[in-house]
Amino acid sequence: MHLLETKIVHDTTGWRVDFVGDDGEAVSIKVADGHAASEDEAIERAKEVMVQLTAYGTRRPEHQPVRCRQQWKL
């Protein structure tokens, strides 16, 4: 995925940062208000989360990623 745009929305519980790719795929990160006071801080925190997830997925290749289904109320 090649990043095309970053969208950000603030609601009562925090920020939702959407990284949208040129192929239509998107990754959304929910950032709690306690972790970001501004749009710029929310985007930086979302990037940090993405890096942590990437490291988690490559740190132990012998383990399969955990798959979960969770309903989000936005």
Residue pairs with C-beta under 8 A, 6 or more apart in sequence:
1 21
1 22
1 23
1 25
1 27
2 21
2 22
2 23
3 19
3 20
3 21
3 22
4 20
4 21
4 22
5 20
6 17
6 18
6 19
6 20
6 43
7 17
7 18
7 20
8 15
8 16
8 17
8 18
8 39
8 42
8 43
9 15
9 16
9 18
10 39
10 42
11 74
13 30
13 32
13 33
14 30
14 31
14 32
14 33
14 34
14 35
14 36
14 42
15 30
15 31
15 33
15 36
15 39
15 42
15 46
16 28
16 29
16 30
16 31
16 74
17 28
17 29
17 31
17 42
17 43
17 46
18 26
18 27
18 28
19 26
19 27
19 28
19 29
19 46
19 50
20 26
27 50
29 45
29 46
29 49
29 50
30 72
31 42
31 45
31 46
31 49
35 41
35 42
35 45
36 42
36 44
36 45
57 65
